[in-house]
Amino acid sequence: MDTSKDLDERAMTDAWAYIQAQADAGVPLRPNAYRLAFGDPEFLLRRETRGIRLQLELLKPDLDQTEMGIDNTIVVFGSARFKSLEDAQRMVDEASTTGDAQALTLAQRHVRNAHHYELARAFGRIVATHSTALPKEERLYICTGGGPGIMEAANRGAAEAGAPTLGLNIALPHEQQANPYVTPELSFKFHYFAVRKMHFMMRAKAMVAFPGGFGTLDELFEVITLVQTKKSTPVPIILFGKDYWKRLINMDVLVEEGAISPEDLNLFQYTDDPQEAWDIIRHSYGL
């Protein structure tokens, strides 16, 4: 005789099998009051059920990471637009062949910025290499936004060292896929930026911000604010690329104008060296 657990599992399986069958047949789902609530996409996508979707988006990646023993991460932010050196050089070669002056100028800029990609790649490799020797419960895993550019570079470096690597991707109006260096079982896709940011911080033991644009700035100042206001446990915050960050933001002006306290400048550090970035993190935790 079937147990209640068997019946429950069969009901859930049947609910999702019905939806899959409709999709496979290309038949659009129609509103159906009799459909089980958890198997009813129209219901789950209503404005009134947003709270449920937020809970699910918070819970799913948390459970998966817990099951895989991911307790500690180093979060790497940075531009999605920077290319690897080999890709940037390929663009230069192609532009030179076609004689397209505008394309050549763009490609040469990519070559200039490719060192950010290569340094992020080196940092990911250093973290993964050193963490592998630590007890499993103390290992640190590279976690990025899962996209291209700096995110790909950090994931790539860790993957090249043989370590699992995380990607917290976001659904955007333009198509975006996780980069190929994210471990498939640790590749998560989010709809809500707010929940994604929570996941960045839930396991973070350090944050390293490479040069980037609006998204990087948003994520950087969110973390600084959480630490400043003691809403989050203090973690090392490292701004990678002194020249870039000091040209972009004059933090001293915030002190001069009384917008922040002088000691708030101690919440973050600058570096240009992947090994130094790792040493800052390592010394913070006595590794």
C-alpha positions as CSV (number, residue, x, y, z in Angstrom):
1,M,0.0,0.0,0.0
2,D,1.2,3.5,-0.9
3,T,2.2,5.6,2.1
4,S,1.1,9.2,2.4
5,K,4.6,10.2,1.4
6,D,4.4,8.2,-1.8
7,L,1.0,9.8,-2.6
8,D,2.3,13.3,-2.0
9,E,5.4,12.7,-4.2
10,R,3.1,11.2,-6.9
11,A,0.9,14.3,-6.7
12,M,3.8,16.6,-7.1
13,T,5.2,14.5,-10.0
14,D,1.9,14.5,-11.7
15,A,1.5,18.2,-11.4
16,W,4.8,19.0,-13.0
17,A,4.5,16.2,-15.6
18,Y,1.2,17.8,-16.8
19,I,2.9,21.2,-17.2
20,Q,5.9,19.6,-19.0
21,A,3.5,17.7,-21.4
22,Q,1.7,21.0,-22.2
23,A,5.1,22.7,-23.0
24,D,6.3,19.7,-25.1
25,A,3.1,19.8,-27.1
26,G,3.4,23.6,-27.6
27,V,0.0,24.1,-25.9
28,P,-0.2,27.3,-23.8
29,L,-1.4,26.8,-20.3
30,R,-4.8,28.3,-19.5
31,P,-5.9,29.5,-16.1
32,N,-7.2,26.4,-14.2
33,A,-8.7,26.7,-10.7
34,Y,-8.4,22.9,-10.2
35,R,-4.6,22.8,-10.7
36,L,-2.5,22.3,-7.6
37,A,-1.2,25.6,-6.4
38,F,2.5,24.7,-6.4
39,G,2.0,23.4,-10.0
40,D,0.3,26.4,-11.3
41,P,2.6,28.9,-13.0
42,E,-0.1,31.5,-13.5
43,F,-0.7,31.5,-9.8
44,L,3.0,31.6,-8.8
45,L,3.7,34.5,-11.2
46,R,1.0,36.8,-9.9
47,R,1.9,40.0,-8.3
48,E,0.4,38.8,-5.0
49,T,2.7,35.8,-4.8
50,R,5.9,37.8,-5.1
51,G,6.7,37.1,-1.5
52,I,6.6,33.4,-2.2
53,R,8.9,33.8,-5.2
54,L,11.3,35.8,-3.1
55,Q,11.4,33.1,-0.4
56,L,12.0,30.4,-3.1
57,E,14.8,32.4,-4.7
58,L,16.4,32.8,-1.3
59,L,16.0,29.1,-0.3
60,K,16.9,27.2,-3.4
61,P,20.6,28.4,-3.7
62,D,21.1,28.2,0.0
63,L,20.0,24.5,0.2
64,D,22.1,23.5,-2.8
65,Q,25.2,25.2,-1.4
66,T,24.7,23.6,2.0
67,E,24.3,20.2,0.5
68,M,27.6,20.7,-1.5
69,G,29.4,21.9,1.6
70,I,29.9,25.5,0.4
71,D,30.3,27.5,3.7
72,N,32.8,30.2,2.8
73,T,33.2,32.3,-0.3
74,I,35.3,35.1,-1.7
75,V,33.2,37.3,-3.8
76,V,34.7,38.9,-6.9
77,F,33.0,41.8,-8.6
78,G,34.1,43.6,-11.8
79,S,33.2,44.6,-15.3
80,A,31.5,42.1,-17.6
81,R,33.0,44.0,-20.6
82,F,36.7,43.3,-20.1
83,K,38.1,40.6,-22.4
84,S,40.9,38.1,-21.9
85,L,44.2,39.0,-23.5
86,E,43.8,36.3,-26.2
87,D,40.3,37.5,-27.2
88,A,41.4,41.2,-27.1
89,Q,44.4,40.4,-29.3
90,R,42.2,38.5,-31.7
91,M,39.9,41.6,-32.1
92,V,43.0,43.7,-32.9
93,D,44.1,41.3,-35.5
94,E,40.6,41.2,-37.1
95,A,40.3,45.0,-37.1
96,S,43.7,45.4,-38.6
97,T,42.9,43.0,-41.4
98,T,39.6,44.8,-42.2
99,G,41.1,48.3,-41.8
100,D,38.1,49.3,-39.6
101,A,39.6,52.3,-37.6
102,Q,36.7,52.4,-35.1
103,A,36.9,48.7,-34.5
104,L,40.7,48.9,-34.1
105,T,40.4,51.7,-31.5
106,L,37.9,49.6,-29.5
107,A,40.0,46.5,-29.8
108,Q,43.1,48.4,-28.6
109,R,41.1,49.5,-25.5
110,H,40.2,45.9,-24.8
111,V,43.9,45.0,-25.0
112,R,44.7,47.8,-22.4
113,N,42.0,46.5,-20.1
114,A,42.8,42.8,-20.6
115,H,45.3,43.0,-17.7
116,H,42.4,43.4,-15.3
117,Y,41.0,40.1,-16.6
118,E,44.4,38.3,-16.3
119,L,44.9,39.6,-12.8
120,A,41.4,38.4,-11.7
121,R,42.2,35.0,-13.3
122,A,45.4,34.8,-11.3
123,F,43.6,35.8,-8.1
124,G,41.0,33.0,-8.6
125,R,43.8,30.5,-9.2
126,I,45.7,31.6,-6.0
127,V,42.6,31.4,-3.8
128,A,41.7,27.9,-5.2
129,T,45.2,26.6,-4.9
130,H,45.7,27.7,-1.3
131,S,42.2,26.7,-0.2
132,T,42.5,23.2,-1.5
133,A,45.1,22.5,1.3
134,L,42.7,23.7,4.0
135,P,40.3,21.5,6.0
136,K,37.1,21.2,4.0
137,E,35.1,23.3,6.5
138,E,37.6,26.2,6.1
139,R,37.9,26.1,2.3
140,L,37.2,29.4,0.4
141,Y,35.4,29.2,-2.9
142,I,35.4,31.9,-5.6
143,C,31.9,33.3,-6.1
144,T,31.0,35.8,-8.9
145,G,28.0,37.1,-10.7
146,G,28.5,34.3,-13.1
147,G,28.8,36.5,-16.2
148,P,31.6,37.3,-18.6
149,G,34.6,39.6,-18.1
150,I,36.1,39.9,-14.7
151,M,33.5,37.4,-13.3
152,E,34.6,34.8,-16.0
153,A,38.2,35.5,-15.2
154,A,37.9,34.7,-11.5
155,N,35.8,31.6,-12.1
156,R,38.3,30.6,-14.8
157,G,41.3,30.8,-12.5
158,A,39.7,28.8,-9.8
159,A,38.4,26.2,-12.2
160,E,41.9,25.9,-13.8
161,A,43.2,25.0,-10.3
162,G,40.6,22.3,-10.1
163,A,38.3,23.9,-7.5
164,P,34.5,24.2,-7.6
165,T,33.4,27.8,-8.4
166,L,30.1,29.6,-8.0
167,G,28.1,31.9,-10.2
168,L,25.1,34.0,-9.1
169,N,23.7,35.1,-12.4
170,I,20.8,37.5,-13.0
171,A,18.0,37.4,-15.6
172,L,18.4,40.6,-17.7
173,P,16.4,42.0,-20.7
174,H,19.3,41.0,-23.0
175,E,20.2,37.4,-23.0
176,Q,23.0,36.3,-20.6
177,Q,24.4,32.9,-19.9
178,A,26.6,31.8,-17.1
179,N,30.3,31.7,-18.1
180,P,31.7,28.2,-18.9
181,Y,33.9,28.1,-15.8
182,V,31.1,28.1,-13.2
183,T,30.5,24.6,-11.7
184,P,27.1,23.6,-13.2
185,E,25.7,22.5,-9.8
186,L,26.7,25.9,-8.4
187,S,25.4,28.0,-11.2
188,F,22.3,29.9,-10.0
189,K,20.0,32.3,-11.8
190,F,18.1,35.1,-10.0
191,H,15.3,37.3,-10.9
192,Y,15.6,39.7,-7.9
193,F,18.7,41.7,-7.5
194,A,18.0,42.1,-3.8
195,V,18.0,38.3,-3.2
196,R,21.1,37.9,-5.3
197,K,22.9,40.5,-3.2
198,M,21.9,38.7,0.0
199,H,23.4,35.5,-1.4
200,F,26.7,37.3,-2.2
201,M,27.0,38.2,1.5
202,M,25.5,35.1,3.2
203,R,28.7,33.1,2.9
204,A,31.2,35.9,2.0
205,K,34.5,36.0,3.9
206,A,35.9,38.7,1.7
207,M,34.9,40.9,-1.2
208,V,37.3,41.9,-4.0
209,A,36.1,44.6,-6.4
210,F,38.0,44.9,-9.7
211,P,37.4,47.8,-12.1
212,G,33.8,47.9,-13.3
213,G,30.8,50.0,-14.1
214,F,27.4,50.8,-12.4
215,G,26.8,47.2,-11.3
216,T,30.2,46.9,-9.7
217,L,29.7,50.2,-7.9
218,D,26.3,49.2,-6.7
219,E,27.5,45.9,-5.3
220,L,30.6,47.5,-3.8
221,F,28.8,50.3,-1.9
222,E,26.1,47.9,-0.8
223,V,28.7,45.8,1.0
224,I,30.6,48.8,2.4
225,T,27.3,50.1,3.8
226,L,26.4,46.8,5.4
227,V,29.7,46.6,7.1
228,Q,29.8,50.3,8.0
229,T,26.3,50.1,9.7
230,K,27.2,46.7,11.3
231,K,24.3,45.0,9.5
232,S,26.9,42.5,8.3
233,T,29.9,40.8,9.9
234,P,33.0,42.8,8.9
235,V,34.9,41.2,6.1
236,P,38.0,42.3,4.1
237,I,36.9,44.6,1.3
238,I,39.6,45.0,-1.4
239,L,39.6,47.5,-4.2
240,F,41.8,45.9,-6.9
241,G,43.4,48.5,-9.2
242,K,44.6,51.5,-7.3
243,D,44.8,53.9,-10.2
244,Y,41.3,53.0,-11.5
245,W,39.5,53.4,-8.1
246,K,41.4,56.5,-7.0
247,R,40.7,58.2,-10.3
248,L,37.1,57.2,-10.2
249,I,36.2,58.0,-6.6
250,N,37.9,60.5,-4.3
251,M,37.0,58.9,-1.0
252,D,38.9,61.6,0.9
253,V,36.2,64.2,-0.2
254,L,33.6,62.2,1.7
255,V,35.7,62.7,4.9
256,E,36.4,66.4,4.2
257,E,32.7,67.1,3.7
258,G,31.8,65.1,6.8
259,A,29.7,62.6,4.8
260,I,31.6,59.7,6.4
261,S,33.9,59.3,9.4
262,P,37.7,59.2,8.9
263,E,37.8,55.6,10.3
264,D,35.4,54.6,7.6
265,L,38.3,54.7,5.2
266,N,39.6,51.7,7.0
267,L,36.7,49.5,5.8
268,F,38.6,48.8,2.6
269,Q,42.1,48.5,1.2
270,Y,43.7,49.0,-2.2
271,T,46.0,46.6,-4.1
272,D,47.3,45.9,-7.5
273,D,48.7,42.4,-6.8
274,P,46.7,39.1,-6.7
275,Q,49.1,37.6,-4.1
276,E,48.8,40.7,-1.9
277,A,45.0,40.5,-2.1
278,W,45.1,36.9,-1.0
279,D,47.6,37.7,1.8
280,I,45.2,40.4,3.2
281,I,42.4,37.8,3.3
282,R,44.6,35.1,4.7
283,H,46.0,37.3,7.5
284,S,42.5,38.4,8.4
285,Y,41.5,34.8,9.2
286,G,44.9,33.5,10.3
287,L,45.0,31.0,7.5
